[in-house]
């Protein structure tokens, strides 16, 4: 009887440890190191003036091509390194696996206490709230609505929450200077408190917008309209799977 009781107690302890591990590992975590290597400044406006000769009595058709720099978005890209660990509560490693092909997500949010257990696709009301925060309206070319205007993306997990394929508002970032439809997916997620989370699906060693190899590309919102000047702090989280 004592042996049976001991076995039962050990079984319950193992179950408790397993559940504890699940609850700890269920949510995305902050990176162990977040290093800004370089920051490319925004494109400079053209300083030369176009010149046309005016001639009395003439009517001339003119086509003008111009470029405007967004005041709404910041871009991040880079590489990810890491391993999969089996660690105890004191961060002592029981076993470490080297990563094969990197998969997972990079998250950025203005709130460091996201309710990850309630995370889901951003809805229309939350998207409009983000536009208001960023100082844009839906009809603006670089609004949230016009930027995240697709719902094509693979299925993925955020902790234990499954995000179904083709269910969230999203976009694809550029690859080698060209708009992609199959790489560098980014989607909008929010928790029950309407904390918006910009989410990038990791692409292992893929060509980024500038033809350099990268593991992720990520857009985040930043309001620099009407005299507003950043920066805006973002909390980064990562989940490797």
C-alpha positions in Angstrom: 0.0 0.0 0.0 2.9 2.4 0.8 4.4 1.7 -2.5 1.1 2.3 -4.3 0.7 5.6 -2.4 4.2 6.6 -3.3 3.6 5.9 -6.9 0.4 7.8 -6.9 2.1 10.8 -5.2 4.9 10.8 -7.7 2.4 10.6 -10.6 0.6 13.6 -9.2 3.9 15.5 -8.8 4.8 14.7 -12.4 1.4 15.9 -13.6 1.8 19.1 -11.6 5.3 19.7 -13.0 4.1 19.0 -16.5 1.2 21.5 -16.2 3.5 24.1 -14.7 5.9 23.7 -17.6 3.0 24.1 -20.1 1.8 27.3 -18.4 5.3 28.8 -18.4 6.0 27.8 -22.0 2.6 28.6 -23.4 3.2 32.3 -24.0 5.7 34.1 -26.2 8.7 35.3 -24.3 11.0 38.3 -24.5 14.3 37.8 -26.4 17.4 37.1 -24.3 19.2 39.8 -26.3 17.7 42.5 -28.5 20.5 44.4 -30.3 20.0 47.3 -32.7 22.8 46.9 -35.2 22.1 49.8 -37.5 19.2 52.1 -38.4 18.8 53.3 -42.0 17.4 56.8 -42.0 14.4 57.6 -44.1 14.8 58.4 -47.8 15.8 62.0 -48.3 13.5 64.2 -50.5 14.7 65.3 -53.9 16.5 68.6 -53.7 16.6 69.3 -57.4 13.7 71.1 -59.0 12.0 70.0 -62.2 12.1 72.7 -64.9 9.7 73.4 -67.7 9.8 76.2 -70.2 6.6 78.3 -70.3 5.7 79.7 -73.7 2.8 82.2 -74.1 -0.1 80.8 -75.9 0.8 77.1 -75.3 -1.1 74.5 -73.3 1.1 71.6 -72.3 0.1 68.3 -70.8 2.5 67.3 -68.0 2.9 64.0 -66.1 4.5 64.4 -62.6 5.9 61.5 -60.6 6.5 62.2 -56.9 7.4 60.3 -53.8 6.1 60.9 -50.2 7.7 59.4 -47.1 5.3 57.7 -44.7 4.9 59.3 -41.2 3.0 56.2 -40.0 5.3 53.2 -40.1 8.7 51.9 -38.9 10.3 48.9 -40.4 12.5 46.3 -38.7 14.3 43.3 -40.2 17.1 41.0 -39.2 18.3 37.6 -38.1 17.4 35.3 -35.2 19.7 33.0 -33.3 18.7 30.6 -30.6 18.3 27.1 -29.3 15.5 25.0 -27.9 16.1 24.4 -24.1 14.7 22.1 -21.4 15.4 24.3 -18.4 14.3 24.2 -14.8 12.9 27.1 -12.8 16.5 28.3 -12.0 17.3 28.5 -15.7 19.6 25.5 -15.4 19.6 23.6 -18.7 18.7 19.9 -18.6 19.1 19.5 -22.4 19.7 21.9 -25.3 18.8 21.2 -28.9 20.4 23.1 -31.8 17.8 24.7 -34.0 17.3 23.3 -37.5 15.1 25.4 -39.7 13.8 28.4 -37.8 10.1 28.7 -37.5 7.9 30.8 -35.3 6.9 34.4 -34.9 8.3 37.8 -33.8 5.8 40.0 -32.0 5.9 43.8 -31.3 3.5 45.7 -29.2 3.2 48.9 -27.2 1.9 47.1 -24.2 4.3 44.8 -22.3 1.6 42.8 -20.6 -0.4 41.3 -23.4 -3.0 38.7 -22.4 -1.6 36.0 -24.6 -4.2 33.4 -23.6 -6.9 35.7 -25.3 -4.9 36.5 -28.4 -6.8 36.5 -31.7 -7.2 38.2 -35.0 -7.6 42.0 -34.8 -11.2 43.0 -35.7 -12.5 46.0 -37.6 -13.1 48.1 -34.4 -9.6 47.5 -33.1 -8.1 48.3 -36.5 -10.0 51.7 -36.6 -8.7 52.4 -33.0 -5.1 51.8 -34.3 -5.7 54.2 -37.1 -6.9 56.8 -34.7 -3.8 56.3 -32.6 -1.5 56.6 -35.6 -3.2 59.8 -36.8 -4.6 58.4 -40.1 -8.0 57.8 -41.6 -9.0 54.8 -43.6 -8.8 56.6 -46.9 -5.1 57.5 -46.4 -2.8 55.6 -48.7 -0.7 54.3 -45.7 -3.6 53.7 -43.3 -3.8 50.5 -41.4 -6.7 49.4 -43.6 -4.8 50.0 -46.8 -1.6 48.4 -45.4 -3.1 45.3 -43.9 -5.7 44.6 -46.6 -5.2 40.8 -47.2 -6.2 37.7 -45.3 -3.8 35.2 -46.9 -1.4 33.6 -44.5 -0.5 30.2 -43.1 -1.9 28.8 -39.8 0.3 29.2 -36.8 0.2 29.0 -33.0 0.6 31.8 -30.4 1.4 29.8 -27.3 -1.5 27.4 -27.1 -3.8 29.6 -29.2 -4.2 28.5 -32.8 -4.6 31.2 -35.5 -6.4 29.6 -38.4 -5.0 30.1 -41.9 -6.4 33.0 -43.9 -8.3 34.4 -41.0 -6.5 37.6 -39.9 -5.9 41.0 -41.5 -2.4 40.9 -42.9 0.1 41.8 -45.6 3.4 40.6 -47.2 6.6 42.6 -47.1 8.8 43.2 -50.0 11.4 40.6 -51.2 14.3 41.9 -53.4 12.4 45.2 -53.9 9.2 43.5 -55.1 5.9 42.8 -53.4 5.7 39.2 -52.3 2.6 37.1 -51.8 4.3 33.9 -50.4 7.0 35.2 -48.0 7.4 37.5 -45.0 3.7 37.3 -43.8 2.7 39.8 -41.3 -0.7 39.8 -39.5 -2.5 41.9 -36.9 -3.4 40.3 -33.6 -5.1 41.7 -30.5 -6.0 40.4 -27.0 -9.3 40.9 -25.2 -8.1 44.3 -23.9 -7.5 45.4 -27.5 -3.7 45.5 -27.2 -2.6 45.3 -30.8 0.3 43.0 -31.6 2.2 43.3 -34.9 3.1 39.8 -35.8 5.7 38.6 -38.3 6.0 34.9 -39.3 9.7 33.9 -39.3 11.3 33.1 -42.7 14.6 31.2 -42.2 17.4 32.8 -44.3 15.2 34.4 -46.9 15.9 37.4 -49.1 14.6 40.6 -47.5 13.5 43.8 -49.2 17.1 44.8 -49.8 18.3 41.4 -51.2 20.1 40.6 -47.9 19.3 37.4 -46.0 17.0 37.8 -43.0 14.8 35.8 -40.8 12.1 38.4 -40.3 10.7 41.7 -41.5 8.2 43.7 -39.4 6.2 46.8 -39.7 5.1 48.7 -36.6 2.9 51.8 -36.3 4.4 55.2 -35.4 2.5 58.5 -35.3 4.6 61.4 -36.7 1.6 63.5 -38.0 0.7 67.0 -37.1 3.9 67.8 -35.3 4.2 64.5 -33.3 7.8 63.3 -33.0 8.7 59.8 -31.9 10.1 57.6 -30.8 7.5 55.1 -29.6 8.7 52.3 -27.4 7.8 48.8 -28.5 8.1 45.5 -26.6 9.4 42.6 -28.6 8.5 39.0 -28.0 9.5 35.9 -29.9 8.3 32.3 -30.2 10.4 29.6 -31.8 8.7 26.3 -32.8 
